[in-house]
Structure formats: structure tokens, C-alpha cells
Amino acid sequence: MNSSSSTMSFVLSQKGKPLLVMDDYVFRLNKITNTTKYYRCENRDCTATAHTDLNNVLLKVNANHSHVIEPEKKEIRIFKQIVKERATKESTPIPKIYEEESTKNDFKILDYCYFTVSKRDDSLNKARRLETPPIPDSQIFGIPYLYTRTIENEEFLCVDKFIKRKTRILLFASNEQLKVLFQNSIVLMDGTFSTCPKIFDQVFTIHSIKYEQCKIYLMNKRNIYIYIFQSFFHIAFICGIGLLPDRKKSTYRFVFEELKGLAVRMNLVFSPSTIITDFEHSLAEAIISEVILSDFKLRKENQKNIISFSFQVATILVATSILLKPCTDKYNTLTYLVVIVVMKVFV
């Protein structure tokens, strides 16, 4: 066969080794020297060979194959390669990858594929595990960039800090989740321990509960809507997932401080009116000190500012009335002065 008229391409084997595809025949790499790569047909009973240089330029080919051509094998290898590449680079479930790629191929080719579902899943799961970073045995580890972003490539790891030496807090939440959390007034918090990684103490989840109103109508025979009743229901949104090192009050306070900082960065306020959680003494104390009392102090400060502003306005009014009213109107002037003294005492 003339080497110049042969079409060449390369695919990868299941072990990641290059395979030469020439005119729908598949060749395996047999040996490499300083100048040449030697390929032979993947069928062990076939004596066909091919030689290329180190840059994969075809030098010589012996295309006397002793078997019929099987173009389906090439298509199956390409299909396997695409699925394996996606399985190692994406977090998409493997059955879904197969389903998506199967729709792009001919069903006859897929029917020819002899490997079973369990076998293909096992091999791809193994390939995915080899590409996945190992589970760390301490809280000092690096997080790959891929795991800090959402599918839309937005920031997902919003808090990654050490409270003290070897005591780390991770909080995962997208900007949209944080916006829902800060804009709603009812928050649900809960911790789970059985599913938590061993290097942390608990998985701390933060949910936002939003109450909705629904009006129920019924259509009669005349196609007229009749109002029946009004229903209320609530929807819970998960807005944050945290990995906490312990269950101490200082740790929970740190989480609330970080949430407040994130709210300020988004020009919002984290000040829920209702927090629902199970009875945990440390968490309850942290909620009282960081959410309830701080919110109370803020409201008290705002109230003092309002009273101070009212006092200034009253002072201006009294001064104006003294200047405009005649001196004989001593009763009204005395009344204004008494009001000023009383307000000053309460401020």
C-alpha cells in the first residue's frame, strides 16, 4: 500500500498508550529507537506493520493484513477515549456521560460494544480516582482550583481560614446563595457528624426559609374563576455548607463574623429575625452574642441617633420661637425649655 495515500490518526488505549489508526486498522506501538517508532497490527495473528519517525511522520508501511477490516473498533476506541477524558476532567456522573455521548454516535456502533455496564463503570471510576487528589489526613492541605468554583465558574469557596494553628474553617456558598440568605429573615442551622470527613468535626449547614402565599381558585362550568382559600407554605434553600473543626462557641462566633463580613462586601446585612436550630449550648450562646445582642446594640445605637437628632431639631425650634415670640409669652418659652431638659436627660 502506498504510504502517501494512507490516512493516519492516533487514539489512546485503556492504559493511556498511543494507538496508530491507519485506514481503519489499529496498530499498537511495539518498540521505539532513537529515530523510529515501530508499530504492528493489534491482531496478534496479523503481520502488518508500520514505521514512523519520532514526530509521527509515516516512513514505511506493510499493510498486508490477514483479517477483514473492522471500522467499528476504531469508533468504539474513540468513544471510550472521549468518555474517559470527560470522566477524569469532569465531576459529571459516569452514566450521564455515557448517555450524553451515546446520543452523538450511531446505535449500531454502540450495540457492537461488548463491554458490560459494570465493567465500564469500574474502569472509569478507577481512572477518575487516579486523577482525584487523595483525601488529606490533616487540616493543612491545598484545595484544587476546580473545587473552589461552581459549574458557572463563579466563586464557591467563600471562607477558608485558620482560627488558630491547625484549626481550619471552610465555608462553601455561591453569591446567589448568600444573597438569598441575607435577604430573608428566617434561618435554619444544623450540624451533621456521621458524614463529616475525619479531619473535621462536623458539616454545618445553613438554610434560608422563605414563606410564600398561594391563592387557590376553582373554575366553574361557566369558566369563571371562584376564589376558594388562601394557603401559606414555606420553601427551604440551602445557602451554605461549612466544615468546622469543633463545636466551640468561639468557632460558631467566627462563622457569624465571617457571614457578616460577606454581607457587608455585598452591600447587604446579615440580621435574621428568626434562627431555628437544635439545642446546642455553644451554638445558642454564639447566636445570642453575635446575632441577637449585636443586632440589639445596632438598633439601640440607631435609636439614640434618632433621639439626638430630635433633640437638635427641638433646640432649633425653641430658639426660633424665643426670637419670634414676644417676651411676655413666658409660659410657652418655659415649656420649651422643660422639654429640652427632659430629652437631654434621656439621651
N, C-alpha and C positions, 0 to 999 in steps of 0.2 A: 504494500500500500504506500502511496506517495505521502510522505510526512507533511508536505506543504498543504495538502488538501484535507488533512485531519483536523477536526475541531477538538480543542482541549479545554478542560476546566478542572477545578480542584474542589473536592469536598473533604470533610473530616470524618474519620471513623468514630465509633463509640468511645474509643480510648483517646480521641483527640489527635490522631495521626493523619497526615495528609494522604489522600487518595487521588490518583490521576484518572480522570474520566475522559476517554477518547472514543468518539463515535459510539457513545452509549455503552462502551465496555469499561469496566472498572479495573484499574491496576493498583497494586499495593507497592509501597516503597520497600525494596529488597536490600539495597546497600547504597552507601554514599562514599565516594572517594574525594580527593582534593579538587577534582574538576567535574565529576559526573555523578548524577543520580540514576540508579538502576531500578526500574520498575518491572514487575511481572504481573500477569493476569491474576485476579483474585481467585479464580478457579484453579485449584491445585493440579488438576489433570490437564490444564492448558499450558502450552509452551510459549504463548505470545509474550513479547517483552517490549519495553520502550526505554529509551535513554534521553535524559535532558541534562543541560548544564545546571550550575548552581542557581542560575536566575530563572529556572523553569522554562528555558527555551528548548524545544524539541530538537534532538540531534539525530536520533535513529529510532525506527520502529519496526518490529516484526509482528504484523497483525494477522498471522495465520492462526486464528482461534479454532479450537476443536469443539466448540459448542455454539449453540444459537445465541443470538443477541437477546438480552432481556432488559429493555429500556425501563421497565417498571422498577428495577432495583436502583437505578440512578435516582429516579423520582422519590423513592422511599428514603434513600440516604439523605437527599436534600431536605425532605420533610422532617426527618429525625434531627438533622443539624439545626434547622430553624427552631424546632420545638425546644431542643436542648439549650440553644443560645438564649431563648426567652426565659426558660426555666432558671438559668443561672444568673440572669441580669434583672429579672422582674420578681415581684412577690405575688404575682397572679397565681391562683391555684392551678396546678398542673392539668386537671381535667378540663378547666376552662380554656387553657392554652390549646389543648388538643381540639376542642370544639371549634375555636376560632380559626385555627389553621386548617382544619378539615374542610371548612366551608370554601376555602380557597383552592382545593385540589379536587381532582376527578375521583369519584367514588370507586371506580374500578381499581384505581391505584391503591386506595385505602383498603379495599377488600383483599388485595394481594398481600397486604402487610400481615405477616404471620405471627408477630409477637402479641402476647396477651396484654390485657389492661394492667394486671398486677405486675407483670414483668417490666413494662414500660414505666409505670409509676415508680417502681423501686429503683430503677436505674437513674431516672431523672431526679428523684428525691436524693439519691446519693450524690449526684453531680451538684445539686443545689446546696447540700450540706458542706461539700468541699469548698464552695465559694462563699458560704456564710461564715462570718467571723466566729471563733469559738466563744462559748459562754465564759465570761470572766469569773475569777474566783475571789475578787476583791472589788471594792468600790472605785478603785483607781484604774480606769480603763478609758480608751478612746471610743467615741461613737462615730461610725461612718457617716459621711455627709448624707447619704441616701436615706438614712433612718431619721434624720432631723428635718425632713421636708415632707409635705403632703404630695398627693398624686399631681396636683396642680403646681408643684414646685414652690409652694408657699411655706413660710416658717411654721414648724410644728413643735420643735423643742424650744419652749419659751423660757424655761428656767433650768439651768444646770450650774449649781453652785455647791461649794463645800461650806457647811456651817462651821465646822472645825476640822481638825485633822482626821482624815479617813471617815468623815461623816458627810455624805453627799445627798443632795435632793435633786430629783429630776421631775419636771412638770411638762407634760405634753398637752398642747392645745393650739388650735389654729386661731387666726384672727377672727374668723366668723364665730367660732365657739365662744371666744372671750367676749365678743360683742353681745351675744345672746345672754351670757352670764351677767354682765354689768348692766344691761338694760332691763332685766327682770328683777323683781323684788323677793322672790321665793327661791331658796336654795336648799338642795338636799345633798348631804355629805355622808359618805360611808367608806369603810375600810374593809378590805378582804386580806386574809393571811394565807390561805391554802394555795392560792395561785401565784403568790409572790415569789420572785427569784430569791434564792437563798442568801444572796449578799445584801438584800434589803429586808426590812421588817414587814412592810405592808404596801399594798396597792391602794392608794387613796383616790377615790373618785368624787368628782364634783358635778352635780346635776342642777339644771335650772328648770323650775316647774312654772309653766305658763298656763293660766286658766283662760279658757275660751268660752264664748257664748254662742249657742246654736238655737235658732228658731225653727220649729218643726211645723210644716204646712201640709195640708191634705187637699187633694184636688177632688171636687165632687163631680157629679155627672155632667154638669154644665161647664166643666173645665174652669171652675173658679176656685182659686186657692183659698182655703179656710185656715186661719191660724189656730193651731192646736195648743201647743205649750212651748215653753222656753226651757232649754236644757243647758246645763253648765258641765264642762268636763275639763280635765287638765292634761297637758302634754309635758312629758319629761324629756329634756335634751341633755345628753352628756356633754359637758363643757370643759372637762379637764381630767387628766389621768396623771397621778403623781406616784413616784416611787420614794417612799420615806424610810429613813434608816431606823427609826424608833417611834415610840408613842408618847414622847415627852411634850410638855406644854410649850417649851421653847421651840420645838420643831414645828408645831402647829402655828405658833405665832409667826414664825419665819415664813410659812406658806401664806398666811394672810397678808403679811407685809409685802411679799412679792406680788400678790394679786392686786393690792392697792397700787403698787408701782406700775404694773402693767395697765391698770385702768387710767392712771394719770398720763401715761405715754399715749393712750388712745383718746385723750380728752374726755374720759368718762369717769365715773365714780363707782367704786365697789362698796355699796352700803345697803345690803339686803335688809328688808323689814322682817323676814321670817327665815330662820335656818332650822331645817329638820335633820336630826341625826339621832343615832342611838346614844344611850347614856354611857359616855366615857369621860371620866373626871378631867383628864388633861385637856381633851378637846373642848369640853364645856367651859373650862377656865379660860382657854385661849379665845373662844368666841366672845366671852364676856369682856375680856380685857381689850381685844383687838377690834372687835366689831361693834359691840353694844356701847361700851364706855367711850370709845373713841368717837363714835357717832354722836353720843350724848354730849361730849365736850364740844364737838363741832357745832351742834345745834345751840348749845349754851353760849358759845362764842358769837354765833350769828345773832342770837337774841340780845346779847349785850351790845353788839354793834347797832342793832335797831334801836334799843333804848337810848344809847349815846347819841344817835342821830336825832331821835325825837327830842332829847334834851336840848340839843343845839338849835333845833327849829323853834322850840318853846322859848328859849332865851332871846332869839331874834324877834319873835312876836311880842314878848314883853317889852323889850327895848323900843320896838316900834310904837307900841301902844302908849308908853310913857311919853315919848316925844310928841305924839299926835294928840293925845287926850289932854284936857285941861288939868291943872294941878289940883283943882277942887275935887276931882274924881279919885279920892284917896282909897276908897273901898276896893275898886277894881284893880288898882295897882297893887294893893296889899295881897289880893287874891292871887295874882300872877306870881308874886314873889314866893308865896307859900307853896304853890305848885312846883316852882323851880327847886325849892329846898327839898321837898318830898321826893322828886325824881332823882335828885343828886344823891340822896341817901340810899335809894335802891340801886342806883348804878354802881 
